[in-house]
């Protein structure tokens, strides 16, 4: 599984203050129980049963949407990544609304209690889960649709399989 990151402060000597976090990008901490990828900028393909990696597409960053096109080196799947990351606008219960870059489009993530309980066994909070799901939705090529992570939604299984192979 991939190591997920969050913002931290740096000490005067430039260290993160935690020796366990060495090798993690600056300004980031690890989600417990996950190992760092060989190259954190290389993402796995979100397509089930594809072991390819996503690379930035030659068409480049779109300053209007704030998205960088990504393409799988194996299956050719095309998705997106926000250079600024996804930004939580608001939440109500288990429904989260995210934006990305300068775009006015939003991604809505709806979590079920089953999803929250399952990912809590991986030490992932509901806020972290929603953010990871929004990033996954972009990688899948969805820029404005609602993603429902609940049983028996097909997205639930697809997202869980992607999460576990990272």
Buried (B, 14 or more C-beta within 10 A) or exposed (E): EBBBBEEBEEEEEEEBEEEEBEEBEEEBBBBEEBEBBEEBEEBBBBBEEBEBBBEBBEEEBBEEBBBBBBBBEEEEBBBBBBEEBBBBEEBEEBBBBBBBBEBEBBBBBBBBEEBBEBBEEBEBEBEBBBBBBBBBBBBBBBBEEBBBBBEEBEBBEBBBBBBEBB
